[in-house]
Amino acid sequence: MEEIVSLAKRRGFIYQGSEIYGGLAGTWDYGPLGVQLKRNITNLWWKTFVEQRDDMYGIDAAILMNQKVWQASGHVGGFADPLVEDLVNKKRWRADHILEDAGIKDVAAMSIDQMNQVIADKEIKSPDGNPLGKIRQFNMMLRTFVGAAQSETREVEPGVESFDYETSSVSYLRPETAQGIFVNFKNIVDSFYPDLPFGVAQIGKAFRNEISPRDFIFRLRELEQMEMEIFINPDNWQAEFDKWLNLQKEFYLSLGLPESKYHQIEVPAEDRAHYSQRSIDTEFDFAIGQKELWGLAYRTNHDLMAHQKMSGKSMEYRPKDGGESFVPHVIEPTFGVDRTLLAVLDNAYTVDEIGGEKRAYLKLPRHLAPVVAVVSPLLKNKPELVKKAREVYESLRQSIDGRIMWDDSGNIGKRYRKADEIGVPHCVVIDFDSLDNDDVTVRDRDTTEQVRVKIEELTSFLKK
C-alpha cells in the first residue's frame, strides 16, 4: 500500500488534503489523473445502472437537509462508533480498530461492555503505548448551522462574545446519500408514476466524522457514494435481492477486477444495521487485507415509514392494477467510489522486470485508464518530427474517446517509464521513418512490444 500511495502522489492521482498545512486526517485531493480515473468509474456505473435501464431514475439531492430527516432516519440518536481515549495524551481512537490491531477476533459482534472487558483483561494499550479509558459512543455526523437564525449574543469572557444558535438552525453534512432518495420517493412517483419494481440512483458526497481515519482512501471523513434504492413489493424481496447481488458482481467484473479477489459475506443479524433484514457485503482482497468494498441490504420499508410518520406525508404506492395501496420495501445496493477506485489501483499495481531492471506500473483496463495513449516525437529538437507528431496528436484527440496526452520531456525511455506508471495502454512515437512511410511506432504497456502502424489505421488500432 505504501508503494501505491507513493505512486499516486508522484504521478498526480491523489494528494493529501491541505498538504502544505500539514494535512487534515481523512481528507484526500484527487489530482488530474485521479479525477479522470474516478470519472471513468462513475461514468461506467451510471451508464450500467441508469442509462442502460428503463426502470431507474437518477437524482442529485442536496447535501444539507432538514434536521428532521436525520431524526426520522435514526442517525441523530444512533449513528455512532465506539470511542476510547488515551489517558495520558488524550488522543482518541476507534476502540474496535485498537482491538482488531491487537489480534482480537469478532470485534464487530461485541457490545461496549464486552470491549471494555477485553481491554481490561488483555491490558491492551493505545497505539502510543498508554492506558485506555472507558469506551463511549461517538456520533459520527458532522454538525453545522444553516442561515442567520440565532439568539442574542452573550459575553462568555471580557471582550469575547458568542452566539447561541437556535436548534432550528442546526443541520448536518449528510452521512449517507440514501436519505436524499427516500425523501424524494413521493416526488418521483408523482412525476413519473413508474411500475414496481423501480429504482432511484444517485452519486454524491457523504461525510462521516471518523474518529481515526486510516488506510489511505479506504476510510475517509469526506467520501463519495454511488447508491441506489430499489423500491419493490415485499412479496418479491428475495428474488430482487438475489438479482441485485448478481448485478453487483457483474459490475465488479466489468471493472476488470479478478473473481479470485471477490468475496460475498453474509452479515450476521447482530452486525446488521438496525434497518436491515438481510445484508451481504462484497469484500475485496486489498493490500491491507480482505476488507469491505460494497454493500447490499434489504432495508424493508423502515425508511419510508419513518419519514411518513415524521413528515405526515403518505409514502404509499398505489398499484396500477387497482390493488391495495402499500408502502414499498427497499433493496439497497451501495458502492463506495473511493474504495472502488482504491481496489482498481490496488489490483492494477504490478511489478515486473524489463531488461534486468525492476518496473512498477499500473495495469489499468483500457476503458478505465485516465490516459488511453501518449503521443511523442522521438526527438523534441527536430521540428519536422514535432510537427508530424502534433498532427497525429490532434487527430487522435478528435477520433479517440478518452484522454490523449502529449509528452516530449526527457528521452524516450523515461517517457515510456512515466506512461507505464500512470497506466497508459499505448505509447505512439513519431520517428524519422514516419516522415517517409506515414506510419508510427506503437508500444504496448503490458508486453512492451512495439509494432509499426499506418497513421490512417492508427485510430482503429488503438480502439481495438
Secondary structure as GFF3:
##gff-version 3
##sequence-region A 1 464
A	DSSP	alpha_helix	2	10	.	.	.	ID=ss1
A	DSSP	beta_strand	14	16	.	.	.	ID=ss2
A	DSSP	three_ten_helix	19	21	.	.	.	ID=ss3
A	DSSP	beta_strand	28	30	.	.	.	ID=ss4
A	DSSP	alpha_helix	32	46	.	.	.	ID=ss5
A	DSSP	pi_helix	47	51	.	.	.	ID=ss6
A	DSSP	beta_strand	56	58	.	.	.	ID=ss7
A	DSSP	alpha_helix	67	73	.	.	.	ID=ss8
A	DSSP	alpha_helix	75	78	.	.	.	ID=ss9
A	DSSP	beta_strand	80	85	.	.	.	ID=ss10
A	DSSP	beta_strand	92	94	.	.	.	ID=ss11
A	DSSP	alpha_helix	95	101	.	.	.	ID=ss12
A	DSSP	three_ten_helix	107	109	.	.	.	ID=ss13
A	DSSP	alpha_helix	112	122	.	.	.	ID=ss14
A	DSSP	beta_strand	136	139	.	.	.	ID=ss15
A	DSSP	beta_strand	142	145	.	.	.	ID=ss16
A	DSSP	beta_strand	153	157	.	.	.	ID=ss17
A	DSSP	beta_strand	160	163	.	.	.	ID=ss18
A	DSSP	three_ten_helix	167	169	.	.	.	ID=ss19
A	DSSP	beta_strand	170	173	.	.	.	ID=ss20
A	DSSP	alpha_helix	178	182	.	.	.	ID=ss21
A	DSSP	alpha_helix	185	192	.	.	.	ID=ss22
A	DSSP	beta_strand	198	207	.	.	.	ID=ss23
A	DSSP	beta_strand	222	232	.	.	.	ID=ss24
A	DSSP	three_ten_helix	234	236	.	.	.	ID=ss25
A	DSSP	alpha_helix	237	254	.	.	.	ID=ss26
A	DSSP	three_ten_helix	259	261	.	.	.	ID=ss27
A	DSSP	beta_strand	262	266	.	.	.	ID=ss28
A	DSSP	three_ten_helix	269	271	.	.	.	ID=ss29
A	DSSP	beta_strand	278	286	.	.	.	ID=ss30
A	DSSP	beta_strand	289	300	.	.	.	ID=ss31
A	DSSP	alpha_helix	302	311	.	.	.	ID=ss32
A	DSSP	beta_strand	329	336	.	.	.	ID=ss33
A	DSSP	alpha_helix	337	348	.	.	.	ID=ss34
A	DSSP	beta_strand	349	354	.	.	.	ID=ss35
A	DSSP	beta_strand	357	362	.	.	.	ID=ss36
A	DSSP	beta_strand	373	377	.	.	.	ID=ss37
A	DSSP	alpha_helix	383	399	.	.	.	ID=ss38
A	DSSP	beta_strand	404	406	.	.	.	ID=ss39
A	DSSP	alpha_helix	412	421	.	.	.	ID=ss40
A	DSSP	beta_strand	426	430	.	.	.	ID=ss41
A	DSSP	alpha_helix	432	437	.	.	.	ID=ss42
A	DSSP	beta_strand	439	444	.	.	.	ID=ss43
A	DSSP	beta_strand	450	454	.	.	.	ID=ss44
A	DSSP	three_ten_helix	455	457	.	.	.	ID=ss45
A	DSSP	alpha_helix	458	463	.	.	.	ID=ss46
###
